[in-house]
Amino acid sequence: MTDHTLVDDALPDRNHSPDTQYPYDLRFAPTHPPLSAHEATVEAHRCLYCYDAPCIQACPTHIDIPTFIRKIATDNLRGSARTILEANFLGGTCARVCPVEELCEGACVLNAEEKPIAIGRLQRHAVDHVQERGVQLFQPGTPTGRRVAVVGSGPAGLSVSAELAKLGHAVTLLEKRELGGGLSTYGIIVLREPVEVSLREVDAVRALGVTVETGRELTSRDTLDALLSEYGAVFLGLGLGAVPAMGIPGEEHLIDGLQYIEDSKIRPASLADAQNVVVIGAGNTAIDAATVARRRGADVTMLYRRTEAEMTAYRHEYEFALSEGIQYRFLTQPVRVLSEGGQVTGVECVRMVLGAVDPGGRPTPRPLPGSEFVVPCGAVIKAIGQEKPALAAELGLNVEGGYIAVNQDMQTSLPRVYAGGDCVRVRGTASTVMAVQDGKYAAAAIHGQLSAAQETAHG
Amino acid sequence: MADLSVNFAGIRAPNPFWLASAPPTNSGAQIHRAFEHGWGGAVWKTIGAPVLNISNRYAGLSIAGQRLLAINNVELISDRPLDVNLREIAEIKRLWPDRAVIVSAMVDASPEAWREIVMMIEDTGADGIELNYGCPQGMSERGMGAAVGQVPEMCELNTHWVTSVTKLPVIVKLTPNVTRITEPAHAAIAGGAHALSLINTINSIMSVDLDTLQITPSIGGRGTHGGYAGPAVKPIALNMLTELLTDDLVLRSGVPVCGMGGIQTWKDAAEFLLLGAGAVQVCTAAMHYGYRIVEDMIDGLSNWMDDKGFATIPELTGRALPQVSSFGELDLGYQAVARIDPDKCIQCNLCYVACNDTAHQCIDLVAGNGVRVDPGYDMRVNGKAVADTRPTPVVREPDCVGCALCANVCPVDGCITMVSVPGTQQSVSWDALTAQRPEIASSWDAMMAYRAEQGIEIH
């Protein structure tokens, strides 16, 4: 194979790893292959082992990075993984999906002189070492007799479950879908994280005694009340909803970007192939969807109504997309999906101009009358954000800007109900590592609440 | 272009880079190839009594992923028959008349044995003889090598047996496995040695394999001490060289010293020459990288000599020796302090932790607003921007004793420098001070009184 964009869908069996439950497509091979043992050793030795290191502070979960790297340097991989996973139970996922340029690696002191330490790849090296061998580093705590229900098995749910289980609480983790892992399982493209990695983390939570019940959905206040009657506390890690409707003619032909990414992971054979694919949006999810389409052989054009300067995608993601051969059309707003006989033929767009700066600090784009034009394509994917958790209102929770309102302890407006992850927005931007940290804060608060209740009960 | 030629005890060579008696000089074919690469001379691997070598023979020292910072060997002298070696020595000397060809020898401690081998060596046309009184392993158990070098009387006697029967220059190669290197040196000079060379290898156990629990190298499940050499031994070799070249008896005798021990580059060689070596020998570096390294040794030394205005090797030989002093001669009044260049500092804070934990607690962390702060971070703050608000280490100069630990741990070239400052104490050496006031050396009260006089405060 000389050109991976030209291979046929039907891949030879040798590309189907016997170790993986899900179809493995070489075109989605990870962008960053794992470090070899020697590479990891050399890279670990580059680390200065800073004192009070900025990378530790830059990491939202405050992993003791110099310590875990030193342990790699001394061939203490199990110890290294423990250092990581003690601070961040989803260290394996975070090693793959974290925007390290914005966090730990961005703060590395070596940025001043040379290139930063490859902290993410080293973290993956250590965590994979134990997870691939099925080494259990943690044990359930001494049972407290207290029960907690966690709704949603994404990063926030797994994090809070693991922390509570380590403290001895009986945790039931409810997941509406077939597989656990939430966004890690369904929403991160295989290039970054294969399904197996995410599922290993669900298994690691199970190994701590957490009961994982899939196919269980929280839909109403009644179900929440039922949980509250049975459990000492409830944590909501609900995530966000689907990509919102654009409200344009031909909307029914638009492919939901998140669904597209999910299909590429779970049922890749179901993905329709088109020679030309248009992706609407310019955020990280849009880039992910575009990458999948591109790797499947399509010419991909991303449409964004503002300019490069206003894109929400990380700079490195944008550059990655360009390196993949993905085209960008800025100041372009889709106004209609064109189709013939049910088959998409193009997107009609209008050119935009930037106007006054909006309250969010970005200039408002407005259409340039008479500038309509058509971008011919066979499929259109929309990735213009996600709907906020509509369930919040149904549950009677206070919301802030559409997200579930929580305090610093991740407590919602309802007693004994906590929330974290993408469905809240306590700090900064949404990301897996933030969700993990939300889970840690919530676990600490829930533990405090349950312990206090226990003392009262005993008193 | 500097003239690199040397005349060492009458042995002439186009440059001072000679291969030491060791595996790289095991045969005519090897030395022929080495000379083609430019080596100025070679000391033929020790010839003498019949031996059987063993498998395996070497263990390596790796630090921080860097291989072979030292090597340890249990190899014996040449295991090729005497007549083969002698024939090849003669052939090499005939082919390479301008190169130094020196023959290392080691035989039983008897005048007959020495006379016999010396005659054979003379017949080859070699330029000199090196007496191997060094090898610590294998041969010493048979009364040769270090067994001779460690007993001054034996050293003198054996040397005398050789020098009384040969007209060739005789170099005595000393073992470092002694308490005072000058004693065997004096004995060799008394025995008529024309030159000295050092160091031979140091007794060592390289390591224990943590998987097999075997000493390395493991020879059929057993291990033994070996001879330690390579970059890691250079400081020991430089010290022993300096001990010889600052010794009155050695200086009066006028014998030149050939330096060896850890020479890997022209820079190492230049240091040996500056401390008085008349030529240098190299082994481990050639074993690591091959003969080709000599090209840069010659080129680098020549360029450096041009830059420094040295036209010949004798001009630079021993140039650093006048600085060598005893502790008692050093100026107690000299004061240096560490100074950190804030523009170069990358805030790894290694200086801070080193000074605070293990030195004199005179580095503070100072925040951007000039306030002294403790290490640590705010759990709720993260992201790469934290690197911009890192506190900077600042030396509290009045409390700095000038130990230079911080300058040694700093990873940035030229960031921390030791700067001379006016001292508070009178300029006086310990020897001079205690000659005037001997009570200072024996009474803490007297010492404290002196400190009070001088305004010396110990922090």
Interface residues (C-beta under 8 A of the other chain):
Chain A: H38 T41 V42 H45 L48 Y49 C50 Y51 D52 A53 P54 I56 Q57 A58 C59 P60 H62 A73 E101 E102 L103 E105 G106 A107 C108 V109 L110 N111 A112 E113 Q408 R427 G428
Chain B: A64 G65 I346 Q347 C348 N349 L350 Y352 V353 L365 P375 G376 Y377 D378 M379 R380 V381 N382 G383 K384 A385 V386 A387 R390 P411 V412
